[in-house]
Amino acid sequence: MSSTPTAVVTGGNRGIGYAVAQELVRQGYRVVLLARDRQRGETARSALGARSDSDVALVVGDLSELSGVRSAAQTLLACCPRIDVLIHNAGIWPSRLVRGKHGLEHAFVTNHLAPFALNHLLEPRLLSSRARVVQVSAGLYVKGRVDLEHTPTGADFHPLRTYADTKLCNLLLVPLFAQRWSTAGVRINAVHPGVVRTQLGDRAGVPGYLLKAMKLLWKPPRTAVAPIVRLAQGEAASDVTGRYFHSGRETPLAPMARDVALAQQVWAQALELTGLSPVVPPCGAPGVA
């Protein structure tokens, strides 16, 4: 097995994900981009590979569909003998309600179920490499609420609230994964990199023009790199896990994201929706299945 560390970056073909991949390539990582669109992914892979001698690979997978998540995980296991860093960056800020073939709302799957499922499906590699898992989060989680009955299918859809709701669902589970992996050497933390000018949330019409005008005042993606990479490398907090960082500074979660009973319910529902079987936590770590 190569001694070169491997970093997997979901949504690594543009925006924050591309900027993070660019920095990891510069530091000598083997970077594997997980992107939905093959053409855009190949363009990003070629651009990154041209910058250095580092190995840059592409895995194509649609994280808005659970079948796409499973397919991507199988490909990653096949092409990655080791995974030292897993960065969950892919996300959707939806402008309209879109459901997949199983009736699940796309942002709910992409923002919440996909990271949950990838953590489970890639767990053998994460454990063997004592990996660092970084969840790119959003400060808007504080506007979210968890409606276990309506949010999965988008029955309560609202462009802003759905984004906040799905980010809250995802964030509720970060401490549970930290507990699950507490004695296995895997560290997981979430980070809100700040308000960054990317294509996230772009839409048509007058609202789209107004949003683009606002984004001119936002920071470029390269400004989001440092806090994400520090967590990925363990430099910021080598033994810290299950924590939330705002632009690199550890910040207490708001009360709605510290509800342990709710987090257990969200975890149980995610297991059911993804079709994953409950398993004993690795190395006897306490926590949920």
C-alpha positions in Angstrom: 0.0 0.0 0.0 1.3 3.5 -0.9 2.3 5.7 2.0 0.9 8.7 0.2 -2.2 9.9 2.2 -5.5 9.8 0.3 -8.2 12.5 0.7 -11.7 12.0 -0.7 -13.6 15.3 -1.3 -17.3 15.1 -2.3 -18.4 17.9 -4.5 -14.7 18.5 -5.3 -15.2 19.8 -8.8 -16.1 23.4 -8.0 -16.5 26.0 -5.2 -15.2 25.2 -1.8 -14.6 21.6 -2.6 -12.3 22.4 -5.5 -10.4 25.0 -3.4 -9.9 22.4 -0.7 -8.8 19.8 -3.2 -6.4 22.3 -4.7 -4.7 22.9 -1.3 -4.5 19.2 -0.5 -2.9 18.5 -3.9 -0.4 21.2 -3.2 0.4 19.5 0.1 1.1 16.1 -1.6 -2.1 14.2 -1.0 -3.6 11.8 -3.4 -7.0 13.5 -4.0 -10.1 11.7 -5.1 -12.9 13.9 -6.3 -16.4 12.7 -6.0 -18.6 14.6 -8.5 -22.0 14.1 -10.0 -21.2 15.4 -13.5 -18.5 13.5 -15.3 -17.5 16.3 -17.7 -17.2 18.9 -15.0 -15.4 16.3 -12.8 -12.9 15.5 -15.5 -12.3 19.2 -16.1 -11.5 19.7 -12.4 -9.4 16.6 -12.2 -7.3 17.6 -15.2 -6.8 21.1 -13.9 -5.7 19.8 -10.5 -3.4 17.2 -12.0 -1.7 19.8 -14.2 -0.7 21.8 -11.1 1.6 19.1 -9.6 2.8 15.5 -9.8 0.1 14.5 -7.3 -2.3 11.7 -8.2 -5.8 13.1 -8.7 -8.7 10.7 -9.4 -12.4 11.1 -10.2 -15.3 9.0 -9.0 -18.7 9.9 -10.5 -21.7 9.5 -8.3 -25.0 11.2 -7.8 -25.4 11.8 -4.1 -29.0 13.0 -4.4 -30.0 9.3 -5.0 -29.3 6.6 -2.5 -28.4 4.2 -5.4 -25.8 6.7 -6.5 -24.4 6.9 -3.0 -24.0 3.2 -2.8 -22.4 3.0 -6.2 -19.9 5.8 -5.4 -19.0 4.0 -2.1 -18.3 0.8 -3.9 -16.1 2.5 -6.4 -14.2 4.4 -3.7 -13.6 1.1 -1.8 -12.2 -0.4 -5.0 -9.9 2.5 -5.9 -8.8 3.6 -2.4 -6.8 1.1 -0.4 -6.6 3.8 2.2 -8.8 6.9 3.0 -7.0 9.2 5.4 -9.3 12.2 4.9 -13.0 12.2 4.0 -14.5 15.7 3.4 -18.3 15.9 3.1 -18.6 19.0 1.0 -21.3 18.2 -1.5 -24.6 20.0 -0.8 -27.8 21.4 -2.3 -29.6 24.6 -1.5 -32.7 23.8 -3.4 -34.8 26.4 -5.3 -37.7 24.0 -6.0 -39.0 20.7 -4.7 -37.4 17.7 -6.5 -37.9 14.1 -5.4 -35.9 11.1 -6.4 -37.2 7.7 -7.5 -37.9 6.6 -4.0 -39.8 9.8 -3.1 -37.1 11.4 -1.0 -36.3 15.1 -1.4 -33.0 15.7 -3.1 -31.5 18.1 -0.6 -32.4 15.8 2.3 -30.5 13.0 0.6 -27.5 15.0 -0.5 -27.0 17.1 2.6 -28.0 14.5 5.2 -28.4 10.9 4.1 -25.4 10.8 1.8 -22.8 11.7 4.4 -24.5 9.3 6.9 -24.4 6.4 4.4 -20.8 7.1 3.2 -19.6 7.1 6.8 -21.0 3.7 7.2 -20.1 2.2 3.8 -16.6 3.5 3.9 -16.0 2.7 7.6 -13.6 -0.2 7.0 -11.2 2.2 5.2 -11.7 5.0 7.7 -10.9 2.7 10.6 -7.8 1.1 9.0 -6.4 4.6 8.2 -7.6 6.2 11.5 -9.1 8.9 9.2 -10.2 12.4 9.8 -13.7 13.1 8.7 -14.8 16.7 8.1 -18.4 17.7 7.6 -18.7 21.1 5.8 -21.7 22.6 7.6 -23.7 25.9 7.5 -24.5 28.4 10.1 -28.1 28.4 8.9 -28.7 25.1 10.8 -29.9 27.4 13.6 -33.0 28.2 11.5 -33.8 24.5 11.1 -36.2 22.2 12.7 -36.5 18.4 12.4 -39.8 17.1 11.2 -39.2 13.4 10.8 -42.5 12.8 9.1 -42.4 15.6 6.5 -38.9 16.7 5.7 -37.6 13.5 4.1 -40.1 13.7 1.3 -40.2 17.5 1.1 -43.8 17.6 2.3 -42.8 20.8 4.2 -40.6 22.1 1.4 -39.3 25.7 1.6 -36.1 26.8 -0.2 -34.4 28.2 2.8 -36.0 26.1 5.6 -35.3 22.8 3.7 -31.6 23.7 3.4 -31.5 24.6 7.1 -33.5 21.5 8.2 -31.2 19.1 6.3 -28.1 20.8 7.6 -29.5 20.4 11.1 -30.3 16.8 10.6 -26.7 16.2 9.4 -25.2 18.1 12.3 -27.2 16.3 14.9 -25.4 13.1 14.0 -21.8 14.3 14.1 -21.5 13.8 17.9 -23.0 10.3 17.5 -20.4 9.3 14.9 -17.7 10.7 17.2 -19.0 8.5 20.0 -19.2 5.5 17.7 -15.5 5.9 16.7 -14.3 7.2 20.1 -11.8 4.3 20.6 -11.1 3.6 17.0 -8.9 6.6 16.3 -11.3 8.2 13.7 -12.0 11.8 14.3 -15.0 13.7 12.9 -15.8 17.4 13.2 -18.0 19.9 11.5 -17.1 23.3 10.2 -19.0 26.3 8.9 -16.4 28.0 6.7 -18.3 31.3 6.6 -20.4 33.0 4.0 -18.6 32.1 0.7 -19.2 33.1 -2.9 -20.0 29.8 -4.7 -22.7 28.6 -7.0 -24.6 27.1 -4.1 -28.2 28.3 -4.2 -28.0 29.9 -7.6 -31.4 30.2 -9.2 -33.2 31.9 -12.1 -35.4 35.0 -12.2 -35.3 38.1 -9.9 -34.4 36.1 -6.8 -31.4 34.7 -8.6 -30.2 38.1 -9.7 -30.6 39.5 -6.2 -28.6 36.6 -4.8 -25.8 37.0 -7.3 -25.6 40.7 -6.4 -25.3 39.8 -2.7 -22.7 37.2 -3.4 -20.4 39.9 -4.8 -19.9 41.0 -1.2 -19.1 37.4 0.0 -15.7 35.8 0.4 -14.2 33.8 -2.5 -13.8 30.0 -2.0 -10.1 30.1 -1.3 -10.9 31.8 2.1 -12.8 28.8 3.2 -9.8 26.4 2.8 -7.8 26.9 5.9 -10.3 25.8 8.6 -11.3 22.8 6.6 -7.8 21.6 5.9 -6.6 22.2 9.4 -9.3 19.8 10.7 -8.5 17.4 7.9 -4.9 17.3 9.0 -5.6 17.3 12.7 -3.5 20.4 13.2 -6.3 22.5 14.8 -7.3 19.9 17.3 -5.6 16.6 17.1 -7.7 14.8 19.7 -10.9 16.8 19.4 -13.9 15.0 17.8 -17.6 15.6 17.5 -17.2 19.4 17.6 -18.5 22.3 15.6 -16.2 25.0 14.3 -17.2 28.4 12.9 -14.5 29.7 10.5 -11.9 27.7 12.4 -13.0 28.6 15.9 -14.6 25.9 18.0 -18.2 27.1 18.8 -20.9 25.5 21.0 -23.8 24.1 19.1 -27.2 25.8 19.4 -29.6 23.9 21.7 -31.6 22.3 18.8 -28.4 20.6 17.6 -27.6 19.2 21.1 -30.8 17.3 21.6 -29.5 13.8 22.2 -32.9 12.1 22.1 -33.8 13.7 18.8 -30.4 12.8 17.4 -31.0 9.1 18.2 -34.3 9.4 16.3 -32.7 11.0 13.3 -30.0 8.3 13.3 -32.6 5.5 13.5 -34.6 7.0 10.6 -31.4 7.4 8.5 -30.6 3.7 9.0 -34.1 2.8 7.9 -34.2 5.1 4.9 -30.7 4.1 3.6 -31.4 0.4 4.2 -28.3 0.0 6.3 -28.3 -2.7 8.9 -27.6 -1.7 12.5 -24.1 -3.0 13.5 -22.1 -3.0 16.6 -19.9 0.1 16.9 -16.2 -0.6 16.0 -13.7 -1.6 18.7 -16.4 -1.7 21.4 -17.0 2.0 21.3 -20.0 3.2 23.1 -22.8 4.7 21.1 -25.6 4.0 18.6 -25.6 1.2 16.1 
